[in-house]
Amino acid sequence: MKYFNIFGKTKKQSSNSVSEQSEFEQINVFRSLPKTEWKSAYNALNNIIGANLKAYGFKKKGRKHYRLTNDLLEVIDIDNRGSWSGATDTLEIRIGLVPYCWEGLTNAYYVVGSKKIEDIDPTSRKHFRISQEYEILAHYLSERIINNILPFFEAYNSTEKIVNQPYIFPFYSKCGGEDIYKSQFLILFSELKQHQVKEAIKILEHEIEYHQRLENIDIAKQWNKLKALVENNNWTEINSVLSENEKNVLNSLKISLP
């Protein structure tokens, strides 16, 4: 039987036994909250998760929790936004591995190198509802993240590990769409950081074609310039560009290098 240490207490891992279920898992009926309280409850819930993750090196900014390990940002995104209706009473948790060496990857709507929590922890639900029991839910989610998500981060916590293992992230971006979650950038910049070119040219070509089709001329030019550097094996210039971007991103997030 495995044990884990969580918030100063050592417990056995959960099983089907009621006596070993968490307080959240033992709730049979959840009490709904009025719409006017959804936002404040969500903020309180996410603050609790942030406080619990702080001991593990995470820094909260907005709805996301960041941790810098090696040359990647590990991101936990606790999201309750609806597509048109603003805040909802439903939570979705997405896990990301972000190469912070390119503009926009840490500030955009999506999470790079993204996985839904249930993809990593199959015993977790796809969605969670914010109810009057949101404080109990916050501690339950913190426990799930610490025990099941942090080991996943450990397995993929550097661009070196990313390129030296079979890719588990989709990266074909020609047609765009939410199904790929922009994970091609994790592959692209991991390869560039490690001076390897397996999929980088193909990903860059897809990005150029995609933005040309949308008439995003400036963005297409940026990708074309990077593609030329890669094709010419100009790693000195690539390193310089990526290094400068890294400094800017960490400054904006107020995260210091170890």
Summary of the structure (lengths in Angstrom):
residues: 258
radius of gyration: 20.0
end to end distance: 35.3
largest distance: 62.7
contacts: 744
relative contact order: 0.13
helix: 45%
strand: 17%
